[in-house]
Amino acid sequence: TLSPQHVRKLAEMLDEYGMAADLHDPKYADAQTVQDNALHIIEEVVAAFIASVSAEEAYHAAQARGFTWGAVRPAEALLDDPHLADRGFWKTVAHPELGRSVVYPGEAAIFSDSPWAISRRAPLLGEHNVEILCGELGLAREALGVLAENRVI
């Protein structure tokens, strides 16, 4: 939810780019007015700013002011992202079937008391068919063979 404080901080940020539009209008000191104009603020003022600068510039300008914005990047750019590297996001996992290691994304959020970690590679296609189809779902092994013969699995 946008608040008058958000609009004030946004106006200060956009002033640096000459793009604050009407955000300094005293009407935005009122929370209801901010809510009534949220679409204008986001779809017009913020959208114009984002369209005029790089994703990185918008991201860093907003982060510097406490906004929780993120940059949308192509997948290949994520591997070179210094922030993700600094927090140890990328994990190298051995993949014996390929004869090499593979880089996997790690934890989406880091919590000090969380034991979550990548411990092995992702399953191969069909690797758990017997365990799931027969063990969990009760399919007979013979039926599993028929599915395999008919290239269903």
C-alpha positions in Angstrom: 0.0 0.0 0.0 1.4 3.4 -0.9 1.6 5.9 1.8 2.3 9.7 1.9 5.8 8.8 3.1 6.3 6.6 0.1 5.2 9.3 -2.3 7.5 11.9 -0.6 10.5 9.5 -0.9 9.5 8.7 -4.5 9.3 12.4 -5.3 12.7 13.0 -3.8 14.2 10.2 -5.9 12.5 11.3 -9.1 13.6 14.9 -8.5 17.1 13.8 -9.3 15.9 12.8 -12.8 13.5 15.7 -13.3 10.6 13.3 -13.3 8.7 13.9 -10.0 5.7 15.1 -12.0 3.0 16.2 -9.6 4.2 14.1 -6.6 5.2 17.3 -4.6 1.5 18.4 -4.7 0.4 18.9 -1.1 -2.6 16.7 -1.8 -0.3 13.6 -1.4 0.1 14.3 2.3 -3.3 12.7 2.7 -3.4 8.9 2.8 -6.7 8.6 1.1 -5.6 10.8 -1.8 -2.5 8.7 -2.2 -4.7 5.6 -2.4 -7.1 7.3 -4.8 -4.2 8.2 -7.1 -2.1 5.0 -6.7 -2.7 4.0 -10.3 -1.6 7.4 -11.6 1.5 7.3 -9.4 2.5 3.8 -10.4 1.3 3.4 -14.0 2.3 6.9 -15.1 5.0 8.5 -13.0 6.9 5.4 -11.9 6.4 3.7 -15.3 7.9 6.8 -17.1 10.9 6.7 -14.8 11.5 3.0 -15.3 11.2 3.4 -19.1 13.8 6.2 -19.1 16.7 4.5 -17.2 18.3 1.1 -17.1 16.9 -1.6 -14.9 20.1 -1.4 -12.8 19.8 2.3 -12.4 16.2 2.1 -11.3 17.0 -0.7 -8.9 19.9 1.0 -7.2 18.1 4.4 -7.0 15.1 2.7 -5.4 17.2 0.5 -3.1 19.2 3.5 -1.9 15.9 5.0 -0.6 14.6 1.9 1.1 12.2 0.8 -1.7 12.0 -3.0 -2.2 12.4 -2.9 -5.9 14.3 -5.4 -7.9 15.6 -5.5 -11.5 14.3 -7.9 -14.0 17.3 -9.4 -15.8 17.9 -12.0 -18.5 18.9 -15.4 -17.0 22.5 -15.1 -18.2 23.0 -11.8 -16.4 22.0 -13.4 -13.1 25.1 -15.6 -13.1 27.3 -12.4 -13.1 25.2 -10.5 -10.6 27.6 -9.2 -7.9 24.9 -9.2 -5.2 24.0 -12.9 -5.8 27.7 -13.7 -5.8 28.3 -11.8 -2.5 25.6 -13.7 -0.7 26.7 -17.1 -2.0 23.5 -17.7 -3.9 25.0 -19.9 -6.6 25.8 -23.5 -5.5 28.1 -25.9 -7.4 26.7 -29.4 -7.2 28.4 -32.6 -8.5 26.6 -34.3 -11.3 28.3 -37.7 -11.8 26.1 -38.7 -14.7 27.4 -35.7 -16.7 31.0 -36.1 -15.4 31.1 -32.5 -14.2 29.6 -30.1 -11.7 26.6 -27.9 -12.4 25.7 -24.5 -10.9 22.3 -24.4 -9.2 20.5 -21.5 -7.6 20.6 -21.6 -3.8 18.3 -20.4 -1.1 15.8 -17.7 -2.1 16.1 -16.2 1.4 18.8 -16.8 4.0 17.7 -17.5 7.6 20.3 -17.9 10.3 18.5 -20.9 11.9 17.4 -22.7 8.7 19.1 -26.0 7.8 18.0 -25.8 4.2 20.7 -26.4 1.7 21.2 -28.0 -1.7 22.6 -31.5 -1.0 22.4 -33.2 -4.3 21.7 -32.8 -8.0 18.1 -32.6 -9.4 16.6 -35.9 -10.2 17.1 -37.3 -13.7 14.1 -37.8 -15.9 12.2 -40.9 -14.7 14.7 -41.5 -11.8 11.9 -41.9 -9.2 9.3 -43.6 -11.4 9.3 -46.8 -9.5 9.3 -45.2 -6.1 6.4 -42.8 -6.9 4.3 -44.8 -9.4 4.6 -48.2 -7.7 5.5 -47.2 -4.1 3.3 -44.1 -3.6 0.5 -44.6 -6.1 0.3 -48.4 -5.9 0.8 -49.2 -9.6 1.9 -52.8 -10.3 5.4 -53.2 -11.7 4.0 -55.0 -14.7 1.9 -51.9 -15.5 5.0 -49.8 -15.2 6.6 -52.0 -17.8 3.7 -51.5 -20.2 3.9 -47.8 -19.7 7.6 -47.8 -20.5 7.0 -50.1 -23.6 4.4 -47.6 -24.9 6.7 -44.7 -24.2 4.3 -43.1 -21.8 7.2 -42.9 -19.3 
